[in-house]
Amino acid sequence: MTSLMSLTIALTSNNGFWISRLIQKFRGSFVKVMQVEMNGNNDETYYLFEIISAQNSDNICRELEKEQILRDVRLVKFGRDRIYGSGRAVCSSKCLLKKINCAFLRCITSGVNGEVYWHFVGSNADCRRIMQKLTDNGVLYRVVELSTLKGGNQITGKQELAVKVVLDLGYFDYLKRVNLKHLADLFDLSPATLSEEIRKRLKKILNQYFKNVDSIELLDGYREIEEKHTLLQLHQ
């Protein structure tokens, strides 16, 4: 069985990426792109991202809306320091996504000094191929991490963000502070599809959580409920 590798590369601030421009203008801000999907037919790339910043969120929103490379920008402010957003970009001939196979791109995060970190998951050969393609295309980068992934059934960054967004924006509150239609627009999905995705991701997160829980009280309580459930089924 081929082991999975985790590869993180850092690109310098002169790569022309919109994240680089944003974090250079708003120092101390952190950007995390949790979903990147490229449409090969029209060279468009869809981004779903989170921004954390102590600076004025209104100014950041205005800057994103003015960003020439981004289209159909949708933004939701949460509190004073957090922004969730989505947008589409048309890749130019210099676009990094055109130079490498991004089937294993996990997420993109901002770093210090305007650097942008690209996080990949794949076989050792996949990771080596990505680095070779960057070198062949004259892209300057440095390897931050190249290591073997341990454990299985891990929650992806995309799944983590989806649940975090709906949680932060109040979808699970007793009196919902945001409706499903609004969230679906943010994720560029239909309400029915997003509802199903939320259930799937919550199930995966909870399954992983309880696999890591080692509690005698929990196990005893679970057995008691399980026995009661069996008795109720027999008497139905």
C-alpha positions in Angstrom: 0.0 0.0 0.0 1.4 3.4 -1.0 1.8 5.8 1.9 0.4 9.3 1.6 2.8 12.2 1.9 2.2 15.8 3.1 3.9 18.5 1.1 3.9 22.1 2.0 5.7 24.7 -0.2 6.2 28.4 0.3 5.9 30.8 -2.6 7.4 34.3 -2.4 5.4 37.5 -2.5 6.2 38.2 -6.1 4.1 35.3 -7.5 1.2 37.7 -8.2 -1.3 35.7 -6.2 -4.2 37.7 -4.8 -3.5 36.4 -1.3 0.0 37.9 -1.4 -1.3 41.3 -2.3 -3.9 41.2 0.4 -1.6 40.2 3.3 1.0 42.7 2.1 -1.6 45.5 2.3 -3.2 44.3 5.6 -0.2 43.3 7.7 -0.9 40.7 10.3 -3.9 39.2 8.5 -4.2 35.5 8.0 -5.9 33.9 4.9 -6.8 30.3 4.6 -8.3 28.9 1.3 -10.0 25.7 2.2 -11.5 24.9 -1.3 -9.9 25.3 -4.7 -11.7 23.9 -7.7 -10.5 24.6 -11.3 -12.7 24.5 -14.3 -10.6 23.5 -17.2 -13.1 24.6 -19.8 -12.9 28.3 -19.1 -9.8 28.5 -16.9 -11.8 29.6 -13.9 -10.9 28.7 -10.4 -13.3 28.8 -7.5 -12.0 29.7 -4.0 -13.7 29.4 -0.6 -11.7 31.2 2.0 -11.5 32.5 5.6 -9.7 35.7 6.7 -8.7 36.5 10.2 -7.5 40.1 10.9 -7.4 42.6 13.7 -7.7 45.4 11.0 -10.9 46.9 9.8 -12.9 44.2 8.1 -14.8 46.7 6.0 -11.5 47.8 4.4 -10.5 44.2 3.6 -13.9 43.5 2.1 -13.6 46.6 -0.2 -10.1 45.5 -1.2 -11.4 42.0 -2.1 -14.2 43.5 -4.1 -11.7 45.6 -6.1 -9.3 42.7 -6.7 -9.2 42.4 -10.5 -8.5 38.7 -10.6 -11.5 37.8 -8.4 -15.1 37.8 -9.7 -18.5 37.1 -8.1 -17.0 37.8 -4.7 -19.4 36.9 -1.8 -18.4 37.9 1.7 -19.8 37.4 5.2 -18.3 39.2 8.2 -18.4 37.4 11.5 -17.5 39.5 14.6 -14.7 42.1 14.3 -11.9 40.0 13.1 -13.3 37.3 10.8 -14.5 37.2 7.2 -15.7 34.2 5.2 -15.9 34.5 1.4 -15.9 32.9 -2.0 -15.0 34.0 -5.4 -13.9 33.0 -8.9 -10.7 33.9 -10.7 -9.6 33.5 -14.3 -6.2 31.9 -14.5 -3.6 33.7 -16.6 -0.8 31.9 -18.5 1.4 32.5 -15.4 -1.1 30.9 -13.0 0.4 28.3 -10.7 -2.6 26.1 -11.0 -1.9 25.6 -14.7 1.7 24.5 -14.1 1.0 21.7 -11.6 -1.5 18.9 -11.1 -3.7 20.2 -8.2 -5.7 17.1 -7.7 -4.1 16.7 -4.3 -4.2 20.4 -3.3 -5.5 20.4 0.3 -5.5 24.1 1.1 -3.6 27.4 0.7 -2.6 29.6 3.7 -0.8 32.9 4.1 2.6 33.0 5.8 4.9 35.6 7.0 6.6 38.3 4.8 4.0 37.9 2.1 4.7 34.2 1.5 1.8 31.9 0.6 1.9 28.2 1.6 0.4 25.5 -0.7 -0.4 22.3 1.1 -0.6 19.1 -0.9 -1.4 15.4 -0.2 -0.4 12.6 -2.4 2.1 9.8 -3.0 5.8 10.4 -2.8 5.9 10.4 -6.6 3.1 12.9 -6.8 4.8 15.3 -4.5 8.1 14.9 -6.3 6.4 15.6 -9.6 4.8 18.8 -8.3 8.2 20.1 -7.2 9.8 19.1 -10.5 7.1 20.9 -12.5 7.6 24.1 -10.4 11.4 23.9 -11.0 10.9 23.3 -14.7 8.6 26.4 -15.0 11.1 28.6 -13.1 8.9 29.0 -10.1 10.9 30.0 -7.0 9.8 28.1 -3.9 11.0 26.5 -0.8 9.9 23.2 0.8 8.5 23.8 4.3 7.4 20.2 4.9 7.6 16.8 3.2 6.5 14.0 5.5 4.4 10.8 5.7 0.8 11.2 6.8 -0.2 8.9 9.7 -3.6 7.7 10.5 -6.7 7.3 8.3 -10.1 8.8 7.8 -8.8 12.3 8.5 -11.2 15.3 8.3 -10.2 17.5 5.3 -9.7 21.2 5.6 -12.7 21.8 3.4 -15.0 19.7 5.6 -13.6 21.4 8.7 -14.3 24.9 7.3 -17.8 24.0 6.2 -18.9 23.0 9.7 -16.9 25.9 11.3 -18.7 28.5 9.0 -22.2 27.2 9.8 -21.3 27.0 13.5 -19.8 30.5 13.7 -22.6 32.1 11.7 -25.2 30.7 14.1 -26.9 28.0 12.0 -27.0 25.6 15.0 -28.3 28.2 17.4 -31.7 27.7 19.0 -32.9 30.9 17.1 -30.9 30.6 13.9 -28.9 33.7 13.1 -28.4 32.7 9.5 -30.6 30.7 7.1 -29.6 27.8 4.9 -30.2 29.8 1.7 -27.6 32.4 2.7 -25.0 29.7 3.6 -25.7 27.9 0.3 -25.0 31.1 -1.7 -21.7 31.4 0.2 -20.6 27.9 -0.7 -22.1 28.2 -4.2 -24.4 25.2 -3.6 -28.1 24.6 -3.6 -29.7 24.6 0.0 -30.6 20.9 -0.4 -27.0 20.0 -1.4 -25.5 22.0 1.4 -27.8 20.5 4.0 -26.7 17.0 2.9 -23.1 18.0 3.0 -23.4 19.4 6.5 -24.9 16.1 7.8 -22.2 14.1 6.1 -19.4 16.2 7.4 -20.8 16.3 10.9 -21.1 12.6 10.9 -17.4 12.2 9.9 -16.2 14.7 12.5 -18.2 13.0 15.2 -17.1 9.5 14.2 -13.5 10.7 14.4 -14.0 12.5 17.7 -15.5 9.4 19.4 -12.7 7.2 18.1 -10.3 9.3 20.0 -12.4 9.4 23.2 -11.4 6.9 25.9 -13.9 7.3 28.7 -15.3 4.5 31.0 -18.3 6.7 31.8 -19.1 7.1 28.1 -18.8 3.4 27.3 -21.0 2.4 30.3 -23.6 5.0 29.3 -23.5 3.9 25.7 -24.0 0.2 26.6 -27.0 1.2 28.8 -28.6 3.1 26.0 -27.8 0.4 23.5 -29.5 -2.2 25.7 -32.6 0.0 26.1 -32.7 0.6 22.4 -32.6 -3.2 21.7 -35.5 -3.8 24.2 -37.6 -1.0 22.7 -37.1 -2.6 19.2 -38.2 -6.0 20.5 -41.5 -4.6 21.9 -42.4 -2.5 18.8 
